[in-house]
Amino acid sequence: MKFKYKVMLYMTAFLSFFYVVSACLLIFVSFQTSLNKEKSNALNTHRMIQNMLLVSKDMNQRAYQYTLNQLASQNASMWKGIRLKEAKNRILYYESGYMPYLLTQDDIQTMEEETCCLIRYIQKGTSHFVQISGLIDTGSTSLVLEISQDVTQVYAARETQLQIYKAILAFVLTAGSIGALLISEKLTKPIRQLSETSRKIAGGNLSIRSNIHSGDEIELLSRDFNHMTDSLEDNIRKMADSIRRQEEFMGSFAHELKTPMTSIIGYADLMRSQALTKEEQQEAAEYIFSEGQRLESLSLKLLDLLVLKKRDFEFRPTNLQALIESAVRTTLPSMEGRQIRLKERSDEGLCLLEPDLTKSLIVNLIDNARKAIDNGGSILVTGRLTSEGCEITVTDTGRGMKKEELARITEAFYRVDKSRSRAQGGAGLGLALCQEIAQLHHGGLLFESTPGKGTIVKAILNGGSMK
């Protein structure tokens, strides 16, 4: 059962209960008040007749009859019936009207012992009477005076009130149920809104929020729900960002493996397939060993940089010219058969860098330049020492890029020419990684490109100067 219907039923039951109780109490009090009033009138009439009969103690039976006849003719509406008789011998002195109850000897004995009137409520058919019986001590004998009063109108009034009450109860239940349903509809509306919002969030729309301003506990619940959703969205965003960084790491690591692995495989194949001098074997083995060590160190640093977002790498004094020559030597095997002239020129001197990551940056820039050249061309790598570190520039004579493409080329997985990059094995991670490395060195990348003429990429690395 829906909550609003439960609220309606509970409110209707609550309203009905208190209406029934209050209405019954009201009818009972009204009935009892009217009945007590009739009883009081009958008692007053009984006392009045009793006093009139006691005016003279020398009255006989005839005198009593005369007096009661006179009262009956003058005040016929004061009673329904009247009876006077001796208490001991039960000799009837006078009787007029309707007397529904006949006293027993036990009743007379009770009145003698307790010196009180007996009051009885009697029903005969559809009529109701109150009968009052009392003793009169005339000195010579004891008389019993009884009067009856018709109180049918009191009971009839109660029945009328009950009928009216039933009609009103039916109306109250109908109106109350409708009112309770409308109230429950309004009260449960915020809950339904909150439920609908939760379903949308469960469906994947994490940006939606509940907008409830009821000024009560439901509004507080709505605020707590929004805070919970904010935390959930933030955690999911962090999780997605973590997954993205892991994907970037895997892509970048695979990207970084490609060029040196080509050289390592080439040197290993050279050692396997050809007879080399001892010096050549030593040189090839040294290259394989050094590149293997660099890749091992680079993989850990890429993990720290891309996944753990580490920013406290140690910058070491690094010979800029030697670093550029090493990067160029690493990429030379990838230029074979491409008719690409790769040159380097650099200032001699030291600056503060993270050498493994910086070499990866240079290799990536050269590799991107190589992919931009179709049939023959040149790549120039230059290094310049600055007061804050160094600048490394890679210039190619390749296809170049449009201006609108320059703004997106450092985005992860973005590729200017997707079909060409796919054919060349590009994942679109090289420049994104370069940007991360440049920013780690408190710098950045600058691009200049002209379609059909080539591209210039300048990496500004402000890790520190050794001048």
Order of alpha helices (4+ residues) and beta strands (2+ residues): alpha-alpha-beta-beta-alpha-beta-beta-beta-alpha-alpha-alpha-beta-alpha-beta-beta-alpha-beta-beta-alpha-alpha-alpha-beta-beta
